[in-house]
């Protein structure tokens, strides 16, 4: 890219058009057949394949500092990830908390969520739980108190507990996986459900497997240290 | 950043006689008595030499502590300028720049510059004043939730809550800004913390334990990528801004040359590879060269280094490098397969990984035909322009004259828009950190404060040229007063088409020519305005005035502004319409 500097024709350019550039037009150029899908993965153009969303449960150990939850929630929302539930609570280590998060996303986005979470400064370690992880959620149900015996029977059936019973309302607590809770709620509908409070999943890996990558057991002498898990 | 401030127990007598400055510092050393002094000591320990900011109520204690410091503080006319100046200072020196602002409006004015640094992965530390901690949350005077506002725009931000630890917090924030993939960090400094008593001196600046970049790529992945390189028929290197951030330009150049692989860059990657090298096809993307976009479209192995495959580079991702396997080298694992799937992910430092690849590639790819094809595309799609006598001055000509009149190490800053594209297309860049611009965020107004930061970073005889647009220049024009006060030798070339030109180009192409709010013929006369600020100003309308005026402006030892009145009808080509296929770039308006 050089130019002449004489005033008359300033380099004697004649090839380019007055406006724009010279060269073969778009239709005159060779164009490859190949294609990528919306996730940037090369595909057979004949067979347009896309990833179906699936559910993933993440467990993250985080430094328990002010604002850590809003940093995580903000990351998820501004990157438009679809979050089902999020729970947070202390662990065996002072100053560490565990965040359990359920998302429903495509495979590339699930990968992206894990990596983006891992970049947050307060996040010590984060990973996805296996399918067979132990998981449960808790729900509080307040129903009409007109049929206490029947309410009690259904509560027993779902291994629940009655927390509060009065002449007008009964409040029960149930735990279980999502399907069990959904079924129980359906069963309680007959009494007239007044209010529901539901927590979302808490989850731990089965057996001796650490729940978050590199996580040290609570019986260890030292807390979990950050490890490069990417 | 190498300067080491002496510790309080160091005696002047112990200082190395070779380093008179240190001895002087030791003699001058004043132990910290407040949080604010501890903050300034943290900056000094890290070797900070300059900071850019604007005073204000909540940040006053920090400024008071700077009173006795050797750190050069440049008072800016607006906090946005402070952030951009710090950003550009950091880009030129390859270290985090420092900016300061007070609470509330001071902090919010920094936000654009912080967001800009975040999008371009520029290391930066912002220090913001805050109302006293016990008033936070009460909607106090000049209170803003700076932590909340800047959380999405920073690598991490810190709310300082203790005079004893605030120095270490600032050190950590500074180290984090520079670690791995660089980016902006922020420390919010409540006034009671900076005024608070402490005798704690900050320790060495360490990044937090939880941010742990991996510098060396997995050897198995390297071996697989090396095999792919050896087998490729149409290999193409894509150097992004990360190559420059990682200080890997030498490794990048030798890798390309040794294996004779053609190179395209991204726009932030400009300068990573010399554009006058035969292997170089300049930069690809929406307004990249035709030959770069042809190469991207037809490569069978794209080796992306330090690039995040931004949509302005890829166009529609469905048609991006559609025949290519992708090797992706990046320090940030989250960038791998974010936008474009990486067949060979290589997580690590650009220079280190290129070295690993270099060791692993046993034979250069057999790509004679491909290289010939790339050269043919250069002939087929030349970056050239007409200069008919019946039309006004062409901006491309102005850029080329400026380029020819200055040395290779000249730093060019720009705003955002048509002028930015012409500058990057028609200036031949050969060195890293000579192209200083706003890419990811596309911030109009970056150019002038960017030139101020670059000028202060380049404390040598290099020229600093700001190529600006009329719209961009007007956005941060108050910074000209700073350049005059500091007697900074910068040359501003305004490519003035009396339009917010890129918008006008899109309106003509996609909005049937309805030029709503795009006419800028109400702009002031920039040459006269420059004189009013105390700078030198010229107006140029004709070709035969260009070279002489450029020479005079460059020769003037201070800030100078040339208002080039260019052809208002001139458009930027090539152009890949938003979401379009790179290979279908338009060369004229009819092709859009």
Interface residues (C-beta under 8 A of the other chain):
Chain A: X1 X2 X3 X5 X7 X9 X10 X11 X13 X14 X15 X16 X17 X18 X19 X20 X21 X22 X23 X24 X25 X26 X29 X30 X31 X32 X33 X34 X35 X36 X37 X38 X39 X40 X41 X42 X63 X66 X67 X70 X71 X74 X75 X78 X108 X111 X112 X115 X116 X118 X119 X120 X121 X122 X123 X124 X225 X226 X227 X228 X230
Chain B: X147 X148 X151 X152 X155 X156 X159 X176 X208 X209 X210 X211 X212 X214 X290 X294 X297 X298 X309 X317 X318 X319 X320 X322 X323 X324 X332 X333 X334 X336 X337 X338 X339 X340 X341 X347 X380 X381 X382 X383 X384 X385 X386 X387 X388 X391 X396 X397 X400 X401 X404 X425 X426 X428 X543 X544 X547 X569 X570 X571 X573 X574 X581 X583 X584 X585 X586 X587 X588 X589 X591
